[in-house]
Amino acid sequence: MLKRFERALVAVNRWLLIGLLLGMASIVFINVVLRYTTGDSLVWAEEVARHMMIWCTFLGAGLVLRFGGHVAIDALQKTVPHRL
């Protein structure tokens, strides 16, 4: 039961991250196109994209930690004896 809940939570987290990244890229792309074609941009686009990036960072950090994808410095672990 708990394993199934965990898998569902990870799946929802992945799809949420995918949606946030697609939304952020779309907002920034549309804002750039509008700025160069009309000379005017969306007032709210930069702030929304920034908050979406912050949410992607925090949600993605947990997902990467789950699968062991963070960068690790293992020099200390290699120099310390195994028993310690």
Backbone bond lengths (Angstrom), bond angles and torsions (degrees), N, CA, C in turn:
res aa  C-N    CA-C-N  psi(-1)  N-CA   C-N-CA  omega(-1)  CA-C   N-CA-C  phi
1 M - - - 1.452 - - 1.528 111.17 -
2 L 1.337 116.18 -48.18 1.457 120.46 -179.28 1.525 111.27 -69.46
3 K 1.334 116.79 -35.29 1.461 121.22 178.67 1.534 110.61 -64.21
4 R 1.336 115.79 -39.99 1.458 120.30 179.10 1.526 110.70 -66.66
5 F 1.326 117.20 -39.53 1.462 121.70 177.07 1.527 110.80 -63.42
6 E 1.319 115.93 -40.72 1.467 120.14 179.40 1.527 111.04 -64.67
7 R 1.327 116.88 -44.31 1.467 120.07 178.00 1.528 111.47 -62.02
8 A 1.322 116.80 -39.67 1.463 120.41 178.31 1.522 110.98 -66.16
9 L 1.323 116.85 -40.11 1.463 121.04 179.09 1.527 111.33 -65.08
10 V 1.323 117.06 -41.40 1.466 120.65 177.76 1.526 110.31 -65.48
11 A 1.321 117.67 -39.89 1.456 121.23 179.03 1.530 111.47 -65.23
12 V 1.324 116.34 -42.42 1.470 119.86 177.71 1.520 110.01 -64.28
13 N 1.323 116.98 -40.17 1.467 121.23 178.25 1.519 110.89 -61.95
14 R 1.322 117.17 -43.14 1.469 120.30 178.71 1.515 111.63 -61.88
15 W 1.336 116.26 -48.32 1.463 119.16 -178.26 1.519 111.87 -66.69
16 L 1.319 116.93 -33.53 1.453 120.25 175.82 1.525 111.00 -65.52
17 L 1.323 116.24 -41.49 1.468 119.78 176.75 1.523 111.92 -64.23
18 I 1.323 116.57 -41.71 1.463 120.33 178.21 1.525 110.11 -61.59
19 G 1.331 116.26 -44.54 1.461 120.15 178.61 1.520 112.94 -63.98
20 L 1.326 116.30 -41.97 1.463 119.85 178.43 1.529 111.63 -63.63
21 L 1.330 116.66 -43.16 1.463 119.58 179.55 1.527 112.01 -65.67
22 L 1.322 116.69 -42.57 1.462 119.62 177.63 1.526 111.16 -64.54
23 G 1.324 116.26 -42.37 1.459 119.50 178.57 1.516 112.38 -63.96
24 M 1.321 116.86 -43.29 1.455 120.74 179.90 1.529 111.02 -63.94
25 A 1.336 116.89 -44.83 1.458 120.03 179.44 1.524 110.98 -64.17
26 S 1.317 116.83 -38.85 1.466 120.09 179.56 1.522 111.65 -66.54
27 I 1.322 117.06 -44.12 1.462 120.31 179.99 1.523 111.28 -62.31
28 V 1.325 116.39 -44.72 1.470 119.84 -179.93 1.522 110.45 -66.12
29 F 1.337 117.76 -42.32 1.468 120.82 179.69 1.532 111.07 -63.27
30 I 1.332 116.92 -45.88 1.463 120.14 179.47 1.520 110.74 -63.63
31 N 1.311 117.45 -38.50 1.463 120.91 178.99 1.525 111.34 -64.96
32 V 1.322 117.22 -41.07 1.471 120.46 178.55 1.527 110.55 -66.35
33 V 1.319 116.87 -43.61 1.468 120.40 179.21 1.528 110.34 -62.21
34 L 1.326 117.18 -44.85 1.462 120.03 178.73 1.520 111.95 -63.92
35 R 1.310 116.61 -38.41 1.465 119.70 -179.06 1.522 111.28 -64.44
36 Y 1.336 117.61 -39.82 1.459 119.87 -177.29 1.514 113.42 -85.69
37 T 1.323 118.81 -23.67 1.470 119.40 179.92 1.519 112.64 -91.73
38 T 1.323 117.86 -38.39 1.460 120.13 -176.93 1.524 113.24 -109.27
39 G 1.322 117.36 -13.46 1.459 120.36 -177.16 1.521 112.75 79.38
40 D 1.318 117.06 3.90 1.456 122.09 179.91 1.521 108.23 -128.25
41 S 1.318 116.85 147.85 1.459 119.78 -178.70 1.526 109.95 -126.31
42 L 1.317 114.87 167.93 1.462 120.48 176.60 1.522 108.86 -72.84
43 V 1.296 116.67 131.67 1.462 121.44 -175.56 1.533 110.39 -68.59
44 W 1.297 117.50 -37.02 1.458 122.69 -172.14 1.521 113.59 -91.05
45 A 1.317 118.66 -7.22 1.468 121.49 -169.95 1.527 112.85 -64.15
46 E 1.310 117.77 -43.44 1.466 119.94 -176.53 1.528 111.58 -65.99
47 E 1.315 116.49 -42.31 1.466 119.50 -178.69 1.527 111.49 -68.85
48 V 1.323 117.50 -41.25 1.463 120.66 178.49 1.521 110.69 -64.58
49 A 1.336 116.79 -42.98 1.467 120.59 178.86 1.530 110.87 -63.45
50 R 1.311 117.15 -37.63 1.467 120.63 178.58 1.529 111.20 -64.89
51 H 1.318 116.62 -44.61 1.468 119.51 179.01 1.526 111.59 -67.75
52 M 1.317 117.26 -34.72 1.460 119.90 176.22 1.529 110.67 -65.53
53 M 1.328 116.80 -36.94 1.461 120.16 177.96 1.526 111.00 -67.52
54 I 1.317 117.06 -38.17 1.468 120.29 177.54 1.521 110.20 -63.61
55 W 1.328 117.69 -44.99 1.459 120.72 178.17 1.520 111.35 -64.04
56 C 1.326 117.24 -38.59 1.469 120.04 176.76 1.523 111.09 -62.56
57 T 1.318 116.57 -39.00 1.460 120.33 179.88 1.524 111.13 -62.81
58 F 1.316 116.74 -49.08 1.464 119.33 -176.78 1.528 112.40 -71.34
59 L 1.323 117.52 -42.66 1.464 119.63 178.82 1.529 111.29 -69.01
60 G 1.317 116.54 -37.58 1.458 120.54 179.56 1.510 112.87 -71.16
61 A 1.323 117.94 -32.13 1.469 120.59 178.92 1.515 111.04 -62.73
62 G 1.310 116.89 -41.02 1.460 119.97 177.74 1.516 112.18 -66.32
63 L 1.327 116.59 -39.33 1.459 120.48 179.49 1.525 111.53 -68.40
64 V 1.316 117.09 -40.12 1.461 120.74 178.31 1.529 110.59 -67.74
65 L 1.322 116.69 -38.17 1.459 120.31 176.75 1.529 110.41 -62.73
66 R 1.301 116.84 -37.61 1.471 121.94 179.75 1.519 111.76 -60.48
67 F 1.329 116.99 -37.79 1.461 121.31 -177.16 1.526 113.07 -101.96
68 G 1.329 118.69 6.70 1.459 122.52 174.60 1.516 114.35 71.13
69 G 1.310 117.29 38.12 1.457 120.53 -176.50 1.516 115.23 -99.32
70 H 1.323 118.66 -0.21 1.455 120.57 179.43 1.526 110.57 -71.56
71 V 1.308 115.59 150.82 1.456 121.21 176.85 1.519 108.29 -70.32
72 A 1.318 116.38 133.81 1.467 120.38 -179.36 1.524 109.69 -125.25
73 I 1.312 115.45 143.21 1.457 121.02 174.22 1.515 106.13 -104.58
74 D 1.315 116.75 112.34 1.460 120.27 -173.45 1.523 112.74 -109.90
75 A 1.319 118.57 18.41 1.458 120.86 179.44 1.525 111.14 -64.32
76 L 1.324 117.69 -40.75 1.461 120.94 179.14 1.525 110.55 -66.59
77 Q 1.303 118.02 -40.42 1.459 121.34 179.49 1.525 111.66 -64.94
78 K 1.307 117.46 -33.83 1.464 120.77 -179.67 1.521 112.09 -75.60
79 T 1.347 117.73 -28.93 1.464 119.51 -177.15 1.530 113.14 -85.97
80 V 1.315 117.89 -26.18 1.461 122.04 -179.24 1.532 108.56 -79.65
81 P 1.321 118.35 138.19 1.461 119.97 178.30 1.540 111.60 -58.63
82 H 1.312 115.67 152.86 1.472 122.19 -173.76 1.532 112.14 -62.39
83 R 1.319 117.89 -39.17 1.472 120.64 -179.47 1.522 113.00 -65.01
84 L 1.321 116.76 -34.52 1.460 120.89 -178.02 1.504 109.31 -72.31
